[in-house]
């Protein structure tokens, strides 16, 4: 049913929309009426409730706005509507049927009136058309016939306009329905011409040009099936439906340069006309990229957890973790960095790029604090997303960005609690805007890595505690028992000695007792100091310290202590090297290292002490030509009470606490200490301390 037959709640016909009659159609009807009746004026009114609205006018004798919207009871047209019959008035000034409130009365118009109702195809009165002459006249049968014919023509014209308006309204309603759908909808005619694309489909196409025909290359640009096989024009879903196929859940992947990969599921089927002939085809396209992404996210997290499960260290787990990230999330390249707090740098642990990526990707061995993407993420302590590293001010050098052909980048800090441990960085081959879900996933992966490192630290600590306990018992059984035995034995001898023996041997016996007492006091003091440092109870007062002066004093004191011994102590020190530290405790470290080097070097040996700057760290190196330490024992040397087997075999005195205590002091300064490779016989110990306060 068209809009012409719609009615108001009171039973009166609803007025047609004001934009129904286009291109002056109502004015043309009014002009037709005037000419047919050989009158001066023609009018077309439509009913709107209890009012008449002017839609068309010709030869108006009063301002148009006076006739635009008037009460139906104040018009002769109201009589036409009420009776549903023709109304003829020969003299407006003398006919009592003219309402007192009519504009004809207000403006004192003279003449004659002839009106006819306008009906729709169902007979419902829509309005009134009338002819107005400027002079009184008698309306002849011919005049009445032509006005009736004109009204009928007007009715036909208006009915056609209303029908078109209704069709257009229904079309707009259908378009609105299609545009409100979450799925993209595309339809084509029997010749493969695209005739319908809803708003969602245009969004899915994004910046790509919507093809006019299915045969065009643009219809398949970048499209592949779920296995990565390119789609040919004849194999696209809509074309297959046009050939009679019914597709359900057909998966497609769209990959275009500079745009993220999208995943779609398509349902398509032919459109069969009433005659049974295929009139076209229609498809509904659903974007399942988020769902696919969620699946990849779960897979990636599972693969990362699996890679970390059995790895002995983060260095061993790094390549597998990065491979899982690149392989499942579609990134092009990934890097894992660990913080070297003492040197003020992040060091590359592992990197991985997608198989088949031919561009050269150079990964530096280390990046200073605040430099580069990884260094800046360490400094910022929060995720950093760069939409395109090839743009200026992107933290990546233009040369690296150009050669690597990388674009989007994301760096996530790896933490142990609030302490930074490293940085996880990933890169894409296209520019991409920040993605909160992806940042959340990568933050979770970084947390897994941080927990892995923390767990390994706890396990190492547990092993060290167990070993320390055993070694402590061994110390009680040997290191402490030996001096106690000597003290007890000589005390007994003194108690039983006669006066002559006391005079002759007493001083020597007391010397032995004093020496062993001093040794016990030294061991106990070191144990207490180590415990205080480990638990954080020992204060470390940081202040600017000239390390060059401190090392020079320690070397001089050691030289004085071994004066006359066949041993050379060489030094290579700068004039000055200032760093934040606790002077007393750092002197304790240097004394331990130089003292150990002297203790374990044979006669004629050489001890070399070197101090220099390396990046953001001060590096102290103490080398000797002594008995050396086996590679498998180097790390154990820093665990409490451990002594190298070579020292034990040669009965070189010592408690094994010196290096352990030194490590505790260095770590409280955010530094590192380790035994490194050494050319020839002997040992080299390297201490690195940050030049700036952490």
VEXMILUM-603806 format. One record per residue (C-alpha): residue in one letter; x, y, z. Coordinates in steps of 0.02 Angstrom, whole numbers, padded with zeros to 5 digits, always signed. Example, Ala and Ser with C-alpha at 12.3 -4.5 7.8 and 13.67 -1.06 7.14 Angstrom:
# residues 2
A+00615-00225+00390/S+00684-00053+00357/
END
This chain:
# residues 694
X+00000+00000+00000/X+00069+00171-00045/X+00083+00320+00067/X-00069+00398-00020/X-00189+00288+00078/X-00116+00320+00250/X-00239+00397+00376/X-00224+00497+00536/X-00289+00436+00704/X-00452+00535+00682/X-00490+00452+00517/X-00435+00596+00408/X-00306+00556+00274/X-00124+00590+00318/X-00043+00730+00223/X+00091+00674+00099/X+00268+00721+00141/X+00311+00896+00080/X+00451+00829-00029/X+00338+00704-00120/X+00293+00819-00265/X+00457+00863-00347/X+00506+00981-00488/X+00357+01095-00458/X+00232+00956-00497/X+00097+01032-00384/X+00120+01205-00464/X+00103+01124-00635/X-00060+01043-00583/X-00123+01213-00521/X-00076+01294-00686/X-00164+01153-00781/X-00325+01184-00683/X-00321+01372-00715/X-00293+01352-00902/X-00424+01215-00919/X-00556+01320-00833/X-00501+01482-00916/X-00482+01559-00744/X-00357+01679-00669/X-00296+01565-00530/X-00274+01381-00488/X-00239+01304-00315/X-00194+01132-00245/X-00218+01099-00059/X-00184+00942+00043/X-00267+00894+00206/X-00162+00890+00365/X-00280+00848+00508/X-00398+00996+00527/X-00295+01109+00415/X-00265+01134+00231/X-00087+01152+00168/X-00050+01239+00003/X+00056+01129-00111/X+00031+01211-00280/X-00025+01381-00341/X-00042+01479-00502/X-00093+01662-00524/X-00107+01692-00337/X-00195+01854-00293/X-00141+01854-00108/X+00028+01820-00026/X+00069+01635-00035/X+00100+01623+00152/X-00082+01674+00183/X-00138+01514+00097/X+00005+01402+00153/X-00075+01335+00313/X-00255+01379+00357/X-00393+01299+00462/X-00499+01187+00354/X-00659+01265+00424/X-00608+01437+00360/X-00604+01382+00177/X-00721+01333+00038/X-00608+01182+00018/X-00672+01123+00187/X-00847+01109+00113/X-00777+01006-00031/X-00689+00890+00093/X-00844+00879+00204/X-00965+00839+00062/X-00843+00749-00052/X-00930+00837-00195/X-00894+00975-00319/X-00924+01151-00254/X-00964+01294-00375/X-00980+01476-00314/X-01027+01603-00446/X-01003+01761-00343/X-00887+01761-00192/X-00952+01926-00124/X-01133+01873-00113/X-01125+01686-00076/X-01156+01648+00109/X-01057+01485+00098/X-00893+01581+00097/X-00830+01568+00280/X-00807+01730+00373/X-00626+01683+00416/X-00580+01641+00238/X-00432+01736+00162/X-00554+01778+00020/X-00655+01881+00145/X-00503+01958+00231/X-00430+02018+00068/X-00599+02066-00007/X-00577+01963-00163/X-00712+01957-00293/X-00744+01826-00424/X-00799+01644-00434/X-00741+01477-00359/X-00747+01299-00427/X-00673+01159-00320/X-00655+00970-00339/X-00590+00840-00214/X-00425+00751-00250/X-00436+00567-00210/X-00312+00424-00215/X-00342+00261-00307/X-00443+00198-00159/X-00560+00347-00157/X-00488+00427-00002/X-00491+00617-00012/X-00314+00686-00004/X-00350+00868-00040/X-00437+00994-00147/X-00400+01073-00315/X-00493+01229-00367/X-00507+01366-00497/X-00529+01548-00445/X-00582+01681-00567/X-00563+01866-00536/X-00742+01906-00588/X-00908+01826-00547/X-00957+01697-00676/X-01069+01552-00707/X-00973+01390-00720/X-01029+01295-00873/X-01039+01107-00888/X-00882+01112-00994/X-00793+01213-00859/X-00844+01086-00729/X-00791+00941-00839/X-00619+01009-00876/X-00588+01048-00691/X-00643+00872-00648/X-00526+00804-00783/X-00387+00915-00719/X-00417+00852-00543/X-00408+00674-00608/X-00245+00711-00698/X-00181+00790-00540/X-00234+00638-00443/X-00141+00524-00562/X+00014+00632-00556/X+00011+00646-00368/X-00023+00460-00348/X+00127+00421-00458/X+00235+00541-00358/X+00175+00462-00197/X+00213+00289-00264/X+00388+00342-00313/X+00411+00421-00144/X+00357+00261-00058/X+00474+00156-00164/X+00614+00276-00125/X+00569+00270+00060/X+00570+00081+00060/X+00736+00081-00032/X+00812+00200+00095/X+00741+00091+00234/X+00820-00063+00156/X+00985+00029+00136/X+00977+00082+00318/X+00944-00097+00370/X+01090-00161+00266/X+01204-00023+00330/X+01159-00066+00509/X+01217-00246+00489/X+01381-00297+00570/X+01421-00405+00417/X+01475-00333+00251/X+01349-00368+00111/X+01387-00366-00075/X+01271-00413-00219/X+01298-00427-00405/X+01181-00448-00553/X+01178-00593-00673/X+01321-00515-00773/X+01436-00502-00622/X+01417-00315-00601/X+01422-00258-00420/X+01255-00175-00385/X+01250-00166-00195/X+01383-00133-00064/X+01329-00089+00113/X+01423+00029+00228/X+01505-00113+00327/X+01573-00189+00167/X+01648-00021+00119/X+01732-00016+00289/X+01802-00190+00263/X+01870-00137+00094/X+01947+00014+00182/X+02048+00120+00061/X+02042-00009-00080/X+01940+00036-00233/X+01777-00061-00238/X+01774-00156-00403/X+01632-00127-00526/X+01639-00304-00593/X+01694-00471-00522/X+01814-00499-00667/X+01923-00353-00616/X+02092-00384-00534/X+02040-00266-00393/X+01913-00395-00336/X+02051-00514-00280/X+02197-00397-00241/X+02283-00466-00086/X+02155-00605-00058/X+02212-00780-00011/X+02129-00932+00063/X+02168-00984+00241/X+02319-01083+00180/X+02395-00931+00093/X+02350-00981-00086/X+02306-00826-00192/X+02123-00813-00246/X+02092-00807-00434/X+01951-00697-00503/X+01846-00848-00546/X+01863-00919-00370/X+01799-00773-00267/X+01648-00813-00160/X+01522-00703-00253/X+01572-00773-00422/X+01557-00952-00359/X+01383-00911-00292/X+01336-00836-00460/X+01380-01005-00536/X+01257-01089-00417/X+01364-01135-00265/X+01305-01109-00086/X+01454-01063+00024/X+01454-01070+00214/X+01602-01017+00322/X+01720-00990+00175/X+01882-00919+00249/X+01980-00780+00164/X+02134-00680+00213/X+02167-00503+00150/X+02347-00442+00151/X+02386-00272+00075/X+02548-00172+00084/X+02549-00051+00230/X+02393-00126+00309/X+02370-00259+00444/X+02315-00432+00388/X+02128-00462+00401/X+02032-00626+00414/X+01856-00651+00347/X+01721-00784+00344/X+01602-00777+00194/X+01427-00846+00165/X+01369-00831-00017/X+01225-00895-00122/X+01140-00860-00289/X+00986-00748-00304/X+00847-00845-00392/X+00709-00744-00475/X+00523-00789-00481/X+00551-00874-00648/X+00685-00987-00574/X+00826-00899-00667/X+00981-00839-00573/X+00965-00651-00561/X+01127-00623-00469/X+01218-00671-00310/X+01238-00604-00135/X+01371-00629-00001/X+01386-00586+00184/X+01563-00555+00246/X+01608-00564+00431/X+01772-00494+00495/X+01843-00627+00613/X+02013-00543+00633/X+01986-00516+00819/X+01933-00696+00845/X+02082-00760+00746/X+02193-00641+00844/X+02125-00708+01009/X+02165-00884+00950/X+02340-00831+00900/X+02362-00743+01066/X+02319-00901+01161/X+02434-01004+01049/X+02576-00879+01068/X+02562-00876+01258/X+02558-01067+01264/X+02711-01079+01151/X+02805-00952+01258/X+02764-01045+01418/X+02819-01208+01337/X+02982-01130+01278/X+03018-01067+01454/X+02966-01226+01543/X+03123-01330+01519/X+03253-01198+01474/X+03401-01189+01592/X+03425-01002+01567/X+03348-00851+01482/X+03489-00855+01354/X+03438-01032+01305/X+03252-00993+01306/X+03266-00827+01211/X+03271-00891+01030/X+03123-01009+01058/X+03021-00874+01143/X+03053-00750+01002/X+03016-00882+00871/X+02848-00915+00955/X+02807-00728+00956/X+02856-00698+00774/X+02777-00858+00711/X+02606-00843+00794/X+02577-00656+00800/X+02636-00612+00626/X+02777-00496+00679/X+02928-00485+00567/X+03068-00472+00694/X+03090-00487+00883/X+03232-00452+01006/X+03264-00492+01189/X+03381-00383+01293/X+03445-00401+01471/X+03495-00255+01581/X+03677-00235+01633/X+03647-00111+01772/X+03830-00085+01811/X+03876-00039+01633/X+03716+00060+01606/X+03673-00040+01449/X+03551-00172+01388/X+03638-00319+01306/X+03564-00422+01165/X+03522-00598+01222/X+03426-00662+01070/X+03343-00604+00910/X+03234-00687+00781/X+03155-00638+00616/X+03022-00717+00506/X+03087-00851+00387/X+03107-00782+00213/X+03135-00602+00269/X+03275-00548+00155/X+03310-00373+00218/X+03465-00353+00327/X+03423-00327+00511/X+03572-00270+00613/X+03557-00296+00801/X+03691-00207+00906/X+03773-00304+01047/X+03719-00173+01174/X+03626-00008+01190/X+03661+00125+01322/X+03529+00175+01449/X+03400+00285+01361/X+03471+00254+01187/X+03380+00161+01049/X+03210+00080+01068/X+03264-00047+01200/X+03366+00080+01297/X+03224+00206+01297/X+03098+00073+01354/X+03215+00031+01498/X+03226+00215+01541/X+03038+00246+01526/X+02990+00089+01620/X+02832+00069+01515/X+02782+00001+01343/X+02832+00106+01194/X+02740+00093+01028/X+02810+00171+00870/X+02692+00173+00722/X+02832+00185+00594/X+03018+00179+00637/X+03061+00249+00466/X+02992+00418+00518/X+03106+00548+00602/X+03123+00545+00792/X+03078+00360+00800/X+03227+00304+00909/X+03291+00198+00764/X+03427+00266+00651/X+03369+00306+00473/X+03501+00188+00401/X+03443+00041+00508/X+03260+00074+00468/X+03296+00087+00282/X+03403-00070+00272/X+03291-00176+00383/X+03128-00119+00298/X+03045-00127+00468/X+02905-00008+00517/X+02794-00030+00671/X+02886-00069+00834/X+02839-00111+01013/X+02956-00121+01163/X+02899-00195+01329/X+03004-00187+01490/X+03040-00354+01574/X+03033-00338+01763/X+03062-00433+01924/X+02941-00341+02036/X+02989-00159+02010/X+03168-00201+01961/X+03202-00192+01773/X+03279-00351+01704/X+03271-00323+01518/X+03168-00270+01367/X+03065-00368+01240/X+03056-00283+01069/X+02953-00333+00917/X+02942-00259+00742/X+02819-00270+00597/X+02845-00250+00411/X+02706-00119+00397/X+02656+00038+00491/X+02525+00002+00624/X+02432+00108+00750/X+02442+00065+00936/X+02341-00088+00986/X+02296-00100+01170/X+02256-00286+01160/X+02424-00324+01081/X+02515-00218+01209/X+02425-00313+01348/X+02475-00481+01272/X+02657-00431+01251/X+02658-00363+01429/X+02596-00533+01487/X+02733-00621+01389/X+02863-00502+01463/X+02792-00545+01635/X+02816-00731+01597/X+02997-00697+01551/X+03021-00595+01709/X+02945-00735+01814/X+03059-00860+01727/X+03213-00757+01768/X+03151-00732+01946/X+03118-00919+01964/X+03292-00961+01903/X+03363-00834+02026/X+03264-00915+02167/X+03320-01089+02115/X+03501-01030+02107/X+03481-00950+02278/X+03408-01111+02348/X+03554-01210+02279/X+03674-01082+02350/X+03588-01089+02519/X+03598-01279+02521/X+03779-01273+02467/X+03816-01137+02594/X+03739-01242+02731/X+03847-01391+02685/X+04000-01283+02666/X+03964-01198+02830/X+03959-01367+02916/X+04122-01409+02829/X+04193-01244+02891/X+04140-01285+03068/X+04221-01455+03048/X+04383-01391+02973/X+04413-01204+02963/X+04350-01170+03139/X+04400-01335+03217/X+04583-01319+03164/X+04620-01155+03254/X+04513-01208+03402/X+04612-01370+03414/X+04775-01273+03412/X+04710-01151+03544/X+04650-01294+03654/X+04811-01395+03635/X+04928-01250+03675/X+04817-01194+03818/X+04832-01370+03893/X+05022-01367+03870/X+05032-01200+03960/X+04925-01266+04101/X+05038-01419+04126/X+05207-01335+04094/X+05333-01313+04234/X+05405-01141+04271/X+05560-01171+04165/X+05456-01224+04014/X+05342-01075+04037/X+05490-00959+04033/X+05572-01041+03883/X+05422-01094+03773/X+05278-00992+03844/X+05294-00841+03729/X+05294-00951+03573/X+05142-01047+03633/X+05049-00884+03668/X+05093-00823+03494/X+05011-00979+03418/X+04856-00952+03525/X+04847-00768+03475/X+04870-00807+03290/X+04730-00936+03290/X+04617-00822+03392/X+04644-00684+03263/X+04602-00806+03123/X+04440-00857+03210/X+04394-00675+03238/X+04427-00637+03054/X+04317-00782+02993/X+04175-00736+03110/X+04187-00553+03061/X+04177-00596+02876/X+04026-00708+02906/X+03936-00570+03002/X+03981-00442+02869/X+03919-00555+02730/X+03757-00589+02822/X+03727-00404+02850/X+03757-00364+02666/X+03645-00506+02605/X+03502-00454+02718/X+03521-00269+02682/X+03563-00225+02862/X+03736-00163+02819/X+03733+00020+02769/X+03810+00068+02603/X+03840+00255+02599/X+03859+00316+02420/X+03966+00468+02389/X+04085+00521+02250/X+04242+00412+02264/X+04402+00430+02164/X+04425+00247+02118/X+04597+00281+02044/X+04659+00351+02210/X+04577+00210+02309/X+04656+00072+02202/X+04824+00161+02206/X+04820+00161+02397/X+04771-00024+02405/X+04911-00073+02286/X+05037+00030+02385/X+04983-00053+02549/X+05000-00227+02473/X+05173-00186+02403/X+05228-00130+02575/X+05160-00291+02652/X+05259-00403+02532/X+05416-00298+02525/X+05562-00411+02489/X+05455-00548+02414/X+05496-00605+02235/X+05329-00541+02166/X+05292-00394+02050/X+05133-00290+02063/X+05103-00184+01906/X+04968-00053+01890/X+04884+00040+01747/X+04776+00175+01825/X+04707+00341+01762/X+04746+00501+01855/X+04567+00509+01916/X+04406+00409+01896/X+04260+00464+02003/X+04108+00353+02034/X+03972+00343+02169/X+04017+00218+02306/X+04055+00176+02486/X+04242+00206+02500/X+04271+00090+02648/X+04181-00058+02571/X+04256-00032+02398/X+04429-00028+02478/X+04384-00194+02560/X+04344-00266+02387/X+04508-00205+02311/X+04609-00269+02460/X+04525-00440+02442/X+04558-00452+02256/X+04739-00393+02262/X+04771-00498+02419/X+04702-00655+02333/X+04809-00622+02179/X+04964-00609+02288/X+04917-00760+02394/X+04890-00877+02246/X+05039-00818+02142/X+05203-00913+02154/X+05372-00834+02186/X+05425-00737+02033/X+05243-00709+01984/X+05161-00550+01924/X+05000-00463+01977/X+04925-00332+01859/X+04794-00207+01917/X+04702-00106+01782/X+04567+00027+01800/X+04476+00107+01652/X+04306+00167+01592/X+04199+00058+01480/X+04040+00141+01420/X+03943+00194+01573/X+04045+00089+01694/X+04212+00090+01783/X+04303-00074+01753/X+04433-00140+01877/X+04534-00291+01822/X+04652-00389+01936/X+04757-00525+01850/X+04887-00643+01920/X+05000-00782+01857/X+04954-00901+01997/X+04872-01071+02007/X+04714-01015+01914/X+04535-01075+01929/X+04457-01212+01824/X+04316-01145+01710/X+04186-01254+01795/X+04233-01180+01965/X+04231-00995+01920/X+04051-00959+01967/X+04065-01066+02124/X+04205-00953+02186/X+04073-00821+02227/X+03965-00936+02332/X+03996-00931+02518/X+04145-01028+02589/X+04193-01111+02425/X+04379-01136+02392/X+04453-01197+02230/X+04514-01375+02230/X+04689-01317+02181/X+04698-01207+02338/X+04641-01350+02447/X+04764-01470+02369/X+04908-01350+02400/X+04849-01311+02578/X+04844-01124+02544/X+04761-01045+02696/X+04595-00953+02677/X+04411-00963+02722/X+04338-00945+02547/X+04236-00792+02600/X+04335-00655+02513/X+04256-00664+02341/X+04082-00696+02414/X+04097-00540+02521/X+04165-00442+02374/X+04018-00492+02265/X+03894-00439+02400/X+03976-00266+02410/X+03983-00246+02220/X+03801-00296+02200/X+03749-00168+02331/X+03834-00042+02215/X+03730-00109+02067/X+03888-00180+01991/X+03951-00349+01932/X+04102-00457+01972/X+04160-00611+01879/X+04309-00720+01836/X+04347-00704+01651/X+04454-00793+01522/X+04639-00778+01555/X+04784-00800+01434/X+04912-00918+01510/X+04916-00974+01692/X+04828-00875+01826/X+04663-00788+01856/X+04579-00624+01805/X+04439-00546+01908/X+04339-00403+01829/X+04231-00282+01930/X+04112-00162+01842/X+04034-00016+01936/X+03911+00113+01866/X+03979+00288+01843/X+03810+00363+01888/X+03694+00331+02034/X+03556+00205+01997/
END
